[in-house]
Amino acid sequence: MNIQALEKAALSVRALSMDAIQKAHSGHPGLPMGAAELGAVLYGELLRHDPGDPEWPDRDRFVLSAGHGSMFLYSLLHLAGYKDAGLEALQSFRQLGSVCAGHPEYGLIAGIEATSGPLGQGVSMAVGMAVAETMLAARFNTGKGRIVDHYTYALVGDGCLQEGVSSEASSLAGHLKLGKLIVFYDSNKITIDGSTDLAFTEDVAQRYDAYGWQVLRGSMYDFEAIAGLVDAAKAETGKPSIIILSSIIGKGAPHKQNTAESHGAPLGPEEIAAARQGLGIPEGPGGDFYIAPEAQAYFAARRPLWQKAREAWEAEFAAWSKENPEKRRAWDAFHAGQAAPAELPVFAVGDKIATRAAGNKALAALAAANANLVGGSADLKGPNAAGLPVDAGSYSPANRQGRYIHFGIREFAMAAVCNGISLHGGLRAYCATFMVFGDYLRPALRLSALMGRPVVYVLTHDSIYVGEDGPTHQPVEHLAGFRAIPNVRVLRPADAEETAEAWAMALERQEGPTVLALSRQNIRVFPKDDPGWRKTMRSGAYIVKRALSTGPAPGVPDAVIIATGSEVGLALEAAALAAQKGRRVQVVSMPSRELFESQSAAFQASVVPPGVPTIVCEAGVRMGWERWAKPGDILSLDRFGESGPAEKVAEHLGFTATALAARIV
């Protein structure tokens, strides 16, 4: 280990970080300056990676959970030689269009493994990456070829460990005995408001010991000791490890180090000048964005070694492929990025089945065709009907090939872990809970959308028809809330047939998450007038019942009802009542409003003819439906529900065919 070169690398991280943040007049210098030594030894000596091939499948993963310290990561990616992290990128830190965004964003620079910043989610995604590593290793490794054999690292701060999601995920990681997960804790005892003693006095070591982790301690500023602690973490194969490193926030800033002033604001010209003098960084133009020549030479010498390690793996992978052609075909299928088609379940008109139950049949078919589909529920396997076939097995320390994950009552961590599984590569992830508890996982769903990860969210018990559980369990604002998140596709199928197609659509999607909003109550399968409805549905909406007027405006309906989910059946009943009075009403099922609204005006007009009176029916808040109907023509629910039998609750709240038919002029 070249201590002198690592010291210069740490010096360069400090210099680059304080200069980039000062130039941007924005940022967090405290972490990158306080943890520079860890970064130098991690990226220089410990991490198994190759900047020349950032997508190498068997690379180690590193997640900067404390994403506000983003210049820590950007500086190290630059020093290591990741091509997107050029000096000009660092110099444009936090500027419009820069790949060096304020917090690390997945996809902007190769080497950023996850979008982090919302504290606690990064380490939770790292748990998912570690889960994925064990799943793939169990499936693909053989006695001769260990082609999946890497570690997942994360760097957390005090803020990460105060957020509840990190507790959920860490508890799960300990239970699952994820021995190849190693978390560094930057223990500097400072947050934005000041000392952590203001609000955070627990014994973190005892807490993680109780979770079932190995707890190690050391100094942030001893390279060899850090390497030894990582060796000790690797030696413990039955527990994840947390390495608590005592540190000084803003180390090197003589007047602001060890204070909250260095946490989240530029140091200022005077403090930077004093820091440069104390650290031995040249003054003048040569001191701006300074990189020590010894650090440059050190990383230049490391790159061929990283390449050699990656090429050795490629040779091992080629030999493994030759010896295991069937496994290689499966490997390629796992990493193809596209779901294999499945023979979806068939339902007959008149069948009465809850869409959650129909969804489980579709999930079983898709899981049989896609062996890399994994996931689970937040302790609601039965109520969500989200279980996998028995032969898929349950994932556990004793069965790493199991595909169903018992997440426990940890909705937020469940979703974040699924993000990590998805980010790792090779697996498709889904998770499930009651829709009303989607509030607990919403921040992770938002990151799924921001990162473009195709996680499937199965959210059942989707309306007031939950019934007796009452308003605490009856989602009313949730559909609108999920639709409000950019890049989230909400699918609320109206019967069992639509549900099977919705599941297929969810797995077909590659560019973002899908929410499947499914019913608790049984819903009758209805006939569909559009013979190509399965294809049309993929545009967001289709005509369930076509009704053309023979009156003053022949060729168009007298009215249109747009409905989603269980309310489509209600719309069909209302249309039948209106027909008794001579009104010809067209019924449209719109499983995905945002998908329909992305279609051409011509297609939209073919489904919802302009100028025709239009009524909307959905058992949720009205928000967003004003585009398609006047407020008085929207049968919605802008209040909380009631406790009672489902049909009586619906009747009490005005969701009846008679009430809907009365809105048809």
ZAKOL-197074 format. One record per residue (C-alpha): residue in three letters; x, y, z; residue number from 1. Coordinates in steps of 0.5 Angstrom, whole numbers. Layout:
<rs>
R code    c1    c2    c3 pos
R  ala     X     Y     Z NUM
...
</rs>
This chain:
<rs>
R code    c1    c2    c3 pos
R  met     0     0     0   1
R  asn     3     7    -2   2
R  ile     1    11     4   3
R  gln     4    17     1   4
R  ala     0    17    -6   5
R  leu    -6    15    -2   6
R  glu    -5    22     3   7
R  lys    -4    26    -4   8
R  ala   -10    23    -7   9
R  ala   -14    25     0  10
R  leu   -11    32    -1  11
R  ser   -14    32    -8  12
R  val   -21    30    -6  13
R  arg   -21    36    -1  14
R  ala   -18    41    -6  15
R  leu   -23    39   -11  16
R  ser   -29    39    -7  17
R  met   -28    45    -3  18
R  asp   -26    49   -10  19
R  ala   -32    46   -14  20
R  ile   -37    48    -8  21
R  gln   -34    55    -8  22
R  lys   -34    56   -15  23
R  ala   -42    53   -15  24
R  his   -43    58    -9  25
R  ser   -47    52    -7  26
R  gly   -46    45    -4  27
R  his   -43    41     2  28
R  pro   -36    41     3  29
R  gly   -36    37    10  30
R  leu   -36    30     8  31
R  pro   -32    30     2  32
R  met   -26    34     6  33
R  gly   -28    29    13  34
R  ala   -28    23     9  35
R  ala   -22    24     4  36
R  glu   -18    18     7  37
R  leu   -23    13     6  38
R  gly   -25    15    -1  39
R  ala   -17    15    -3  40
R  val   -16     8     0  41
R  leu   -23     5    -2  42
R  tyr   -22     7    -9  43
R  gly   -15     6   -10  44
R  glu   -14    -1    -6  45
R  leu   -20    -4    -4  46
R  leu   -26    -3    -9  47
R  arg   -26    -8   -15  48
R  his   -28    -4   -21  49
R  asp   -25    -2   -27  50
R  pro   -27     5   -30  51
R  gly   -25     2   -37  52
R  asp   -31    -2   -36  53
R  pro   -36     1   -31  54
R  glu   -42    -4   -33  55
R  trp   -37   -10   -31  56
R  pro   -42   -15   -28  57
R  asp   -38   -17   -22  58
R  arg   -35   -11   -20  59
R  asp   -36    -8   -13  60
R  arg   -42    -3   -12  61
R  phe   -41     3    -8  62
R  val   -47     7    -6  63
R  leu   -46    14    -3  64
R  ser   -52    14     2  65
R  ala   -50    21     5  66
R  gly   -51    24    -2  67
R  his   -50    31     0  68
R  gly   -43    30     0  69
R  ser   -43    28    -8  70
R  met   -36    32    -9  71
R  phe   -33    26    -5  72
R  leu   -36    21   -11  73
R  tyr   -34    26   -16  74
R  ser   -27    27   -14  75
R  leu   -26    20   -14  76
R  leu   -29    18   -20  77
R  his   -25    23   -23  78
R  leu   -18    21   -20  79
R  ala   -20    14   -22  80
R  gly   -21    15   -29  81
R  tyr   -28    15   -30  82
R  lys   -29    18   -37  83
R  asp   -35    22   -36  84
R  ala   -32    25   -29  85
R  gly   -27    30   -33  86
R  leu   -25    36   -30  87
R  glu   -29    40   -34  88
R  ala   -35    36   -31  89
R  leu   -33    38   -24  90
R  gln   -32    45   -25  91
R  ser   -39    45   -27  92
R  phe   -41    42   -21  93
R  arg   -49    44   -19  94
R  gln   -50    48   -26  95
R  leu   -55    47   -30  96
R  gly   -54    41   -35  97
R  ser   -48    39   -31  98
R  val   -47    31   -30  99
R  cys   -44    33   -23 100
R  ala   -51    35   -20 101
R  gly   -52    37   -13 102
R  his   -53    30   -11 103
R  pro   -51    24   -15 104
R  glu   -56    22   -20 105
R  tyr   -56    15   -23 106
R  gly   -54    15   -31 107
R  leu   -51    22   -31 108
R  ile   -44    19   -30 109
R  ala   -42    12   -30 110
R  gly   -40     9   -23 111
R  ile   -46    13   -20 112
R  glu   -49     6   -18 113
R  ala   -55    10   -15 114
R  thr   -59    16   -14 115
R  ser   -58    18    -7 116
R  gly   -59    24    -3 117
R  pro   -66    23     1 118
R  leu   -62    20     7 119
R  gly   -63    13     9 120
R  gln   -65    11     2 121
R  gly   -58    10    -1 122
R  val   -56     5     5 123
R  ser   -63     1     4 124
R  met   -61     1    -4 125
R  ala   -55    -2    -2 126
R  val   -58    -8     2 127
R  gly   -62    -9    -5 128
R  met   -56   -10    -9 129
R  ala   -53   -15    -3 130
R  val   -59   -19    -4 131
R  ala   -59   -19   -11 132
R  glu   -51   -21   -11 133
R  thr   -53   -27    -7 134
R  met   -59   -29   -11 135
R  leu   -55   -29   -17 136
R  ala   -49   -33   -14 137
R  ala   -53   -38   -12 138
R  arg   -56   -39   -19 139
R  phe   -50   -38   -23 140
R  asn   -44   -40   -19 141
R  thr   -41   -47   -20 142
R  gly   -35   -51   -16 143
R  lys   -31   -49   -22 144
R  gly   -33   -42   -23 145
R  arg   -35   -36   -18 146
R  ile   -37   -31   -24 147
R  val   -42   -27   -18 148
R  asp   -37   -26   -13 149
R  his   -37   -18   -11 150
R  tyr   -38   -14    -5 151
R  thr   -43    -8    -4 152
R  tyr   -41    -2     0 153
R  ala   -44     4     3 154
R  leu   -42    10     6 155
R  val   -47    13    11 156
R  gly   -47    19    16 157
R  asp   -51    21    22 158
R  gly   -57    23    18 159
R  cys   -58    17    14 160
R  leu   -58    13    21 161
R  gln   -63    18    24 162
R  glu   -68    16    18 163
R  gly   -73    11    19 164
R  val   -72     7    13 165
R  ser   -64     6    14 166
R  ser   -67     2    21 167
R  glu   -72    -2    17 168
R  ala   -67    -4    12 169
R  ser   -61    -5    17 170
R  ser   -66   -10    21 171
R  leu   -68   -14    15 172
R  ala   -60   -14    12 173
R  gly   -58   -17    19 174
R  his   -64   -22    19 175
R  leu   -62   -24    12 176
R  lys   -55   -25    14 177
R  leu   -52   -21     8 178
R  gly   -45   -22    10 179
R  lys   -42   -19     3 180
R  leu   -45   -12     5 181
R  ile   -40    -7     8 182
R  val   -42     0    11 183
R  phe   -38     5    13 184
R  tyr   -41    10    18 185
R  asp   -38    17    18 186
R  ser   -38    19    25 187
R  asn   -37    26    26 188
R  lys   -43    28    30 189
R  ile   -45    34    27 190
R  thr   -51    35    23 191
R  ile   -54    42    20 192
R  asp   -57    44    26 193
R  gly   -50    43    30 194
R  ser   -48    37    35 195
R  thr   -52    31    34 196
R  asp   -53    31    41 197
R  leu   -58    36    40 198
R  ala   -63    30    38 199
R  phe   -59    24    37 200
R  thr   -55    20    43 201
R  glu   -57    13    42 202
R  asp   -51     8    42 203
R  val   -51     6    34 204
R  ala   -46     0    36 205
R  gln   -51    -3    40 206
R  arg   -57    -2    36 207
R  tyr   -53    -5    30 208
R  asp   -51   -11    34 209
R  ala   -58   -12    36 210
R  tyr   -60   -12    28 211
R  gly   -55   -18    28 212
R  trp   -49   -14    25 213
R  gln   -42   -14    26 214
R  val   -39    -8    29 215
R  leu   -32    -5    28 216
R  arg   -29     1    30 217
R  gly   -23     5    27 218
R  ser   -21    12    25 219
R  met   -22    15    18 220
R  tyr   -15    17    18 221
R  asp   -11    11    18 222
R  phe   -11     8    11 223
R  glu    -8     1    14 224
R  ala   -13     0    19 225
R  ile   -19     2    15 226
R  ala   -16    -4    10 227
R  gly   -15    -9    16 228
R  leu   -22    -7    18 229
R  val   -25    -9    11 230
R  asp   -21   -15    11 231
R  ala   -25   -17    18 232
R  ala   -31   -15    15 233
R  lys   -30   -20     9 234
R  ala   -28   -25    14 235
R  glu   -35   -25    17 236
R  thr   -39   -29    12 237
R  gly   -45   -29    16 238
R  lys   -47   -22    18 239
R  pro   -47   -15    15 240
R  ser   -41   -11    18 241
R  ile   -42    -3    20 242
R  ile   -35     0    20 243
R  ile   -35     6    25 244
R  leu   -30    11    23 245
R  ser   -29    17    28 246
R  ser   -28    23    23 247
R  ile   -27    31    23 248
R  ile   -33    34    19 249
R  gly   -29    39    14 250
R  lys   -22    37    16 251
R  gly   -17    41    13 252
R  ala   -21    48    14 253
R  pro   -18    51    20 254
R  his   -23    55    23 255
R  lys   -29    51    20 256
R  gln   -27    44    21 257
R  asn   -31    40    27 258
R  thr   -37    45    26 259
R  ala   -44    45    23 260
R  glu   -41    51    19 261
R  ser   -37    46    14 262
R  his   -43    42    13 263
R  gly   -48    45     8 264
R  ala   -45    51     5 265
R  pro   -38    54     1 266
R  leu   -32    55     6 267
R  gly   -31    62     3 268
R  pro   -25    65     0 269
R  glu   -21    67     6 270
R  glu   -23    60     9 271
R  ile   -20    56     3 272
R  ala   -14    60     3 273
R  ala   -13    58    10 274
R  ala   -14    51     8 275
R  arg    -9    51     2 276
R  gln    -4    54     6 277
R  gly    -5    49    12 278
R  leu    -6    43     7 279
R  gly     0    45     3 280
R  ile    -4    46    -4 281
R  pro     0    51    -8 282
R  glu    -3    59    -8 283
R  gly    -5    62   -15 284
R  pro    -8    59   -21 285
R  gly    -5    52   -20 286
R  gly    -8    52   -13 287
R  asp   -15    52   -16 288
R  phe   -18    45   -17 289
R  tyr   -11    42   -15 290
R  ile    -9    35   -16 291
R  ala    -3    32   -13 292
R  pro     2    29   -19 293
R  glu     3    24   -14 294
R  ala    -4    22   -14 295
R  gln    -5    22   -21 296
R  ala     1    18   -22 297
R  tyr    -2    13   -17 298
R  phe    -9    12   -20 299
R  ala    -5    12   -27 300
R  ala    -1     6   -25 301
R  arg    -7     2   -22 302
R  arg   -12     2   -28 303
R  pro    -8    -3   -31 304
R  leu    -9    -7   -25 305
R  trp   -16    -6   -25 306
R  gln   -17    -8   -32 307
R  lys   -13   -14   -31 308
R  ala   -17   -17   -26 309
R  arg   -23   -15   -30 310
R  glu   -20   -19   -36 311
R  ala   -19   -25   -31 312
R  trp   -26   -25   -30 313
R  glu   -28   -25   -37 314
R  ala   -23   -31   -38 315
R  glu   -27   -35   -32 316
R  phe   -33   -33   -35 317
R  ala   -32   -35   -42 318
R  ala   -29   -42   -39 319
R  trp   -36   -42   -35 320
R  ser   -40   -41   -41 321
R  lys   -37   -47   -44 322
R  glu   -38   -51   -39 323
R  asn   -45   -49   -37 324
R  pro   -48   -47   -43 325
R  glu   -55   -48   -40 326
R  lys   -53   -43   -35 327
R  arg   -50   -38   -40 328
R  arg   -57   -38   -44 329
R  ala   -60   -37   -37 330
R  trp   -55   -31   -35 331
R  asp   -56   -28   -42 332
R  ala   -64   -28   -41 333
R  phe   -63   -25   -34 334
R  his   -59   -19   -37 335
R  ala   -63   -18   -43 336
R  gly   -67   -13   -40 337
R  gln   -73   -15   -43 338
R  ala   -79   -20   -40 339
R  ala   -80   -26   -44 340
R  pro   -88   -27   -46 341
R  ala   -92   -32   -42 342
R  glu   -98   -35   -43 343
R  leu  -103   -31   -39 344
R  pro  -109   -34   -35 345
R  val  -116   -34   -39 346
R  phe  -122   -31   -36 347
R  ala  -129   -32   -38 348
R  val  -134   -27   -39 349
R  gly  -139   -27   -33 350
R  asp  -133   -30   -28 351
R  lys  -133   -26   -22 352
R  ile  -126   -25   -19 353
R  ala  -122   -20   -15 354
R  thr  -117   -16   -19 355
R  arg  -112   -18   -14 356
R  ala  -113   -25   -15 357
R  ala  -113   -25   -22 358
R  gly  -106   -21   -21 359
R  asn  -104   -27   -18 360
R  lys  -105   -32   -23 361
R  ala  -102   -27   -28 362
R  leu   -96   -26   -24 363
R  ala   -95   -34   -23 364
R  ala   -95   -35   -31 365
R  leu   -90   -29   -32 366
R  ala   -86   -32   -26 367
R  ala   -86   -38   -30 368
R  ala   -83   -35   -36 369
R  asn   -78   -30   -33 370
R  ala   -74   -34   -28 371
R  asn   -71   -27   -26 372
R  leu   -77   -24   -23 373
R  val   -77   -24   -16 374
R  gly   -80   -20   -10 375
R  gly   -85   -20    -4 376
R  ser   -90   -17     0 377
R  ala   -90   -13     7 378
R  asp   -92   -18    11 379
R  leu   -99   -19     6 380
R  lys   -97   -24     2 381
R  gly  -104   -27     3 382
R  pro  -108   -21     3 383
R  asn  -104   -18    -3 384
R  ala  -105   -24    -7 385
R  ala   -97   -23    -9 386
R  gly   -94   -30    -7 387
R  leu   -90   -33   -13 388
R  pro   -91   -41   -14 389
R  val   -89   -46    -9 390
R  asp   -83   -48   -13 391
R  ala   -80   -41   -13 392
R  gly   -78   -42    -6 393
R  ser   -78   -36     0 394
R  tyr   -71   -33     0 395
R  ser   -67   -34     6 396
R  pro   -60   -35     9 397
R  ala   -61   -42     8 398
R  asn   -64   -41     1 399
R  arg   -61   -36    -3 400
R  gln   -64   -39    -9 401
R  gly   -71   -37    -7 402
R  arg   -75   -32   -11 403
R  tyr   -80   -29    -6 404
R  ile   -78   -24     0 405
R  his   -81   -24     6 406
R  phe   -80   -16     7 407
R  gly   -84   -16    14 408
R  ile   -88   -10    16 409
R  arg   -83    -5    12 410
R  glu   -86    -2     6 411
R  phe   -81     4     5 412
R  ala   -75    -1     6 413
R  met   -78    -6     2 414
R  ala   -79    -1    -4 415
R  ala   -72     2    -3 416
R  val   -69    -6    -3 417
R  cys   -73    -7   -10 418
R  asn   -69    -1   -13 419
R  gly   -63    -4   -11 420
R  ile   -64   -11   -13 421
R  ser   -66    -7   -20 422
R  leu   -60    -3   -20 423
R  his   -56    -9   -19 424
R  gly   -58   -12   -26 425
R  gly   -60   -19   -28 426
R  leu   -66   -19   -24 427
R  arg   -73   -16   -24 428
R  ala   -77   -14   -18 429
R  tyr   -84   -13   -15 430
R  cys   -86   -11    -8 431
R  ala   -93   -11    -5 432
R  thr   -97    -8     0 433
R  phe  -104    -4     1 434
R  met  -105     2    -3 435
R  val  -106     6     3 436
R  phe   -99     4     6 437
R  gly   -96     7    -1 438
R  asp   -95    13     3 439
R  tyr   -90     9     7 440
R  leu   -86     7     1 441
R  arg   -88    13    -4 442
R  pro   -80    17    -3 443
R  ala   -77    10    -6 444
R  leu   -83    10   -11 445
R  arg   -81    17   -13 446
R  leu   -73    15   -14 447
R  ser   -75     9   -18 448
R  ala   -78    14   -23 449
R  leu   -73    19   -22 450
R  met   -68    13   -24 451
R  gly   -72    10   -29 452
R  arg   -72     3   -26 453
R  pro   -78    -2   -28 454
R  val   -80    -4   -21 455
R  val   -87    -6   -20 456
R  tyr   -91    -4   -15 457
R  val   -97    -8   -13 458
R  leu  -102    -4    -9 459
R  thr  -108    -8    -7 460
R  his  -115    -6    -3 461
R  asp  -115     0    -8 462
R  ser  -121     4    -6 463
R  ile  -127     5    -1 464
R  tyr  -129    -2    -3 465
R  val  -124    -4     3 466
R  gly  -131    -3     7 467
R  glu  -130    -5    14 468
R  asp  -123    -3    15 469
R  gly  -126     4    15 470
R  pro  -123    10    13 471
R  thr  -116     9    15 472
R  his  -115     3    10 473
R  gln  -119     6     5 474
R  pro  -115    10     0 475
R  val  -118    16    -3 476
R  glu  -112    21    -5 477
R  his  -107    16    -7 478
R  leu  -109    15   -14 479
R  ala  -108    22   -16 480
R  gly  -102    22   -11 481
R  phe   -98    17   -15 482
R  arg  -101    20   -22 483
R  ala   -97    26   -20 484
R  ile   -90    23   -20 485
R  pro   -87    24   -27 486
R  asn   -85    17   -30 487
R  val   -90    13   -26 488
R  arg   -95     9   -30 489
R  val  -101     8   -26 490
R  leu  -105     2   -28 491
R  arg  -112     1   -25 492
R  pro  -115    -5   -29 493
R  ala  -123    -6   -29 494
R  asp  -123   -14   -29 495
R  ala  -119   -20   -29 496
R  glu  -118   -20   -36 497
R  glu  -115   -13   -36 498
R  thr  -111   -15   -30 499
R  ala  -107   -20   -34 500
R  glu  -105   -15   -39 501
R  ala  -104   -10   -34 502
R  trp   -98   -15   -31 503
R  ala   -96   -16   -38 504
R  met   -95    -9   -39 505
R  ala   -92    -8   -33 506
R  leu   -86   -13   -35 507
R  glu   -86   -10   -42 508
R  arg   -84    -3   -39 509
R  gln   -77    -2   -38 510
R  glu   -76     6   -37 511
R  gly   -80     7   -30 512
R  pro   -84     4   -25 513
R  thr   -91     1   -26 514
R  val   -96     2   -20 515
R  leu  -102    -4   -21 516
R  ala  -108    -2   -17 517
R  leu  -112    -8   -15 518
R  ser  -118    -9   -12 519
R  arg  -120   -13    -6 520
R  gln  -127   -14    -8 521
R  asn  -130   -19   -13 522
R  ile  -131   -16   -20 523
R  arg  -135   -19   -26 524
R  val  -131   -20   -32 525
R  phe  -135   -16   -38 526
R  pro  -136   -17   -45 527
R  lys  -131   -12   -49 528
R  asp  -134    -9   -56 529
R  asp  -127    -7   -58 530
R  pro  -124   -14   -61 531
R  gly  -117   -11   -61 532
R  trp  -118    -8   -54 533
R  arg  -111   -12   -51 534
R  lys  -107    -8   -56 535
R  thr  -111    -1   -55 536
R  met  -111    -2   -48 537
R  arg  -103    -1   -48 538
R  ser  -105     6   -51 539
R  gly  -108     7   -44 540
R  ala  -116     7   -45 541
R  tyr  -121     3   -50 542
R  ile  -128     3   -51 543
R  val  -131    -3   -47 544
R  lys  -139    -1   -50 545
R  arg  -140     2   -56 546
R  ala  -146     6   -57 547
R  leu  -148    10   -63 548
R  ser  -154    15   -63 549
R  thr  -159    15   -68 550
R  gly  -162    22   -66 551
R  pro  -160    29   -68 552
R  ala  -152    27   -68 553
R  pro  -152    20   -72 554
R  gly  -145    16   -71 555
R  val  -143    19   -64 556
R  pro  -146    17   -57 557
R  asp  -150    21   -53 558
R  ala  -146    21   -48 559
R  val  -139    18   -45 560
R  ile  -137    15   -39 561
R  ile  -130    14   -37 562
R  ala  -128    10   -31 563
R  thr  -123     6   -28 564
R  gly  -122     0   -24 565
R  ser  -128    -3   -21 566
R  glu  -132     3   -23 567
R  val  -132     1   -30 568
R  gly  -137    -4   -28 569
R  leu  -141     1   -25 570
R  ala  -141     5   -31 571
R  leu  -144    -1   -35 572
R  glu  -150    -1   -30 573
R  ala  -151     6   -31 574
R  ala  -151     6   -39 575
R  ala  -156     0   -39 576
R  leu  -160     5   -34 577
R  ala  -159    10   -39 578
R  ala  -161     6   -45 579
R  gln  -168     5   -42 580
R  lys  -169    12   -43 581
R  gly  -167    12   -50 582
R  arg  -160    15   -48 583
R  arg  -154    12   -52 584
R  val  -148    12   -47 585
R  gln  -141    10   -49 586
R  val  -137     7   -44 587
R  val  -129     8   -44 588
R  ser  -124     4   -39 589
R  met  -118     8   -38 590
R  pro  -113     4   -34 591
R  ser  -108     9   -35 592
R  arg  -110    16   -35 593
R  glu  -103    19   -36 594
R  leu  -101    14   -42 595
R  phe  -108    16   -45 596
R  glu  -106    23   -45 597
R  ser   -99    22   -48 598
R  gln  -103    19   -54 599
R  ser  -104    23   -60 600
R  ala  -110    28   -61 601
R  ala  -113    23   -66 602
R  phe  -113    17   -62 603
R  gln  -116    21   -56 604
R  ala  -122    23   -60 605
R  ser  -123    16   -63 606
R  val  -124    14   -56 607
R  val  -127    20   -53 608
R  pro  -131    24   -58 609
R  pro  -130    31   -57 610
R  gly  -136    35   -56 611
R  val  -140    29   -53 612
R  pro  -142    30   -46 613
R  thr  -137    26   -42 614
R  ile  -138    24   -35 615
R  val  -132    21   -30 616
R  cys  -133    16   -25 617
R  glu  -127    14   -20 618
R  ala  -128    12   -13 619
R  gly  -122    17   -11 620
R  val  -121    25   -11 621
R  arg  -123    29   -17 622
R  met  -116    32   -18 623
R  gly  -114    31   -25 624
R  trp  -120    29   -28 625
R  glu  -122    36   -30 626
R  arg  -119    35   -37 627
R  trp  -124    30   -39 628
R  ala  -130    33   -35 629
R  lys  -134    39   -32 630
R  pro  -133    38   -24 631
R  gly  -141    37   -24 632
R  asp  -140    31   -29 633
R  ile  -135    28   -24 634
R  leu  -137    22   -20 635
R  ser  -131    22   -15 636
R  leu  -130    22    -7 637
R  asp  -127    28    -4 638
R  arg  -127    26     3 639
R  phe  -125    20     7 640
R  gly  -129    14     7 641
R  glu  -133    10    12 642
R  ser  -133     4    16 643
R  gly  -138    -2    14 644
R  pro  -140    -7     9 645
R  ala  -137    -5     2 646
R  glu  -143    -4    -2 647
R  lys  -147     0     4 648
R  val  -141     4     4 649
R  ala  -141     5    -3 650
R  glu  -148     7    -3 651
R  his  -148    11     3 652
R  leu  -142    15    -1 653
R  gly  -146    16    -8 654
R  phe  -143    10   -12 655
R  thr  -149     7   -15 656
R  ala  -151     6   -22 657
R  thr  -157    10   -21 658
R  ala  -153    16   -18 659
R  leu  -148    16   -24 660
R  ala  -154    15   -29 661
R  ala  -157    21   -26 662
R  arg  -151    25   -29 663
R  ile  -153    23   -36 664
R  val  -156    29   -39 665
</rs>
